[in-house]
């Protein structure tokens, strides 16, 4: 994957101190994030070689690589226009992505719909989007446009249109963004244009971007699954395993809390 071409200053990319564990997580994620999307330089044309260079090694151990500080980044806001799924879902997948990123498009087309159908629809999973534009001015512009579409509850439709096969090759100039908004069913295009160019859009995108840099992300897509960093457009099977492991851990935690609550109530009534 090409190196980031964001217009933001280098100082904005220093990891934020969410907690001591996140300093280590940021360093690891920075390395894994690069390895997950680095181009294959081996010269081999075999599918196994290509695959190994395009995905990160991950483990499905429910406790491995989970950082409570990162898990707290889930907003679980009922008014979040850039999220889908129940606010109280046991698993939250946060995606840091750029609309000009080919790997992000692959995830959006090949993997995300399956996760929505299998886990979002039954209440297990919530997906929260974070705009993480790292490829220059057009990345910033389409991020603001996506946010603007969200203000009219058409973010995911815009997301689908912008990630359609061949969409990014057409560029994301102003006319193109308006066309994508029309395709997404945005009702008030004049409002869309105002929102896209307004300070609120710039602030919202910058907030997401700083969060991505803060956790140590250096390429897209980067994910957090209940606080576990995952980098690259992993196959659907990997996300399935990680989501189910996180859901099982969440169930066990809830059962433990309920058990402790029942024991406390029983002790209180016995006194």
Secondary structure by P-SEA (a helix, b strand, c coil): cccccccccccccccccccaaaaaaaaaaaaaaaaaccccccccccaaaaaaacccccccccccccccccccccccccccccccccccccbbbbbbcccccaaaaaaacccaaaaaacccccccbbbbbbbcccccaaaaaaaaaaaaaaaacaaaaaaaaaaccccccccccaaaaaaaaaaaccccaaaaaaaaacaaaaaaaaaaaaaaaaaccccccbbbcccbbbbccccaaaaaaaaaaaaaaaaaaaaaaaaaaaaaaaaaaac
